Amino acid sequence: MKMKTILLSAAITAVLGLPAGINGHVLAEGAATGTAGASAPAPGSKVTAEAGSSHAEAVYKAALPMLASSARLPEAVRFLNSNIYAVSPYQATVLTLKLENLHKAAMNTWESKFSSSSVQRKLTSVYKAGISMTKLAETTQDASLRDLLKSAGESGYKLETAEGSFFPVIDYAAYRKYKVYVTNDIRDYISIMATEADLPSSKDNGLVISWGDVAARALAQEEFIQSHPKSNRITAVKALYSQYVINTFYGQNNTPLFHYDNLEMDLEAQKAYSSILSKSNGSSPFLLKLEGFMKLLKENGYKLDDGVTDYLKTEVPQS
């Protein structure tokens, strides 16, 4: 059943597109193929088309070796930023996913570099939320810390903090520049992951976004799963979706959906979920569970009781 859900949250708009995946037929359309000011090939020009195809293949093959070693991450990032426009949507998708794979593979090494007590202590005096690694590097007189921050930033990472520690994460916001060149599913995947990078949903075992945003992100992820079932990144989105479903119906230890003292549902969550349901004109597995949940809670004064507990065990089990 195709989901048609209307929500106010901008997170939902990130996932509208036709199914596509690099393991199946590429269905991207309207992808940009040149830079500003570049002349378009003459209609029907076979020579121009062949030249463009040859150039795309050359760019694609030049990028592959850079994406084979984490030591070449800065070079790979610079090359893709400057040349991804020249390749086909399929090739752009492969290169983008290879870049993400490399970012993930190198993460342990970068985490180790930032984990020393000396680096952690130095970062305490320079860290500012939302500032890029490169900008942070410019604020310190410590040569070793400056080099570390600069190298990490050029490699495509950003700095995050939680529970008093600092650590690198993939800067998915930087992937946004690739969205117009890749297939539709990876365009939507980038939107989902960039939203997470811009504002992680939780820190220190508690939610740091609103209950409405928690549900809206879950819906965006569910839309991706339904629209792009054969996407190369379907498993990653499904895992993220599972986390958001749990957060929606349970909260987290430091921000529980039901208050520990009186077992009453958080008032802001009650308002947010009721608003989402009132503005939807369709159905989805997620919304159907939420609707049944809220109906049951309304009947018992929005308190956690045996009936609600049984509903959660059946419809939203915690594994």
Secondary structure, DSSP 8 states (H G I E B T S, - for coil): -------S-GGGGG-------TTS-----S---S-TT-----TT-HHHHHHHHHHHHHHHHHHHHHTT-GGGHHHHHHHHHHHGGGS-HHHHHHHHHHHHHHHHHTHHHHHHHHHSHHHHHHHHHH--TT--HHHHHTT---HHHHHHHHHHHHTTEEEEEETTEEEEEE-GGGGGGGTTTS-HHHHHHHHHHHHHHHS-SEETTEE-S-HHHHHHHHHHHHHHHHH-TT-TTHHHHHHHHHHHHHHHHHEETTEESB-TTT-BB-HHHHHHHHHHHHT--S--HHHHHHHHHHHHHHHTTSB--HHHHHHHHHHS---
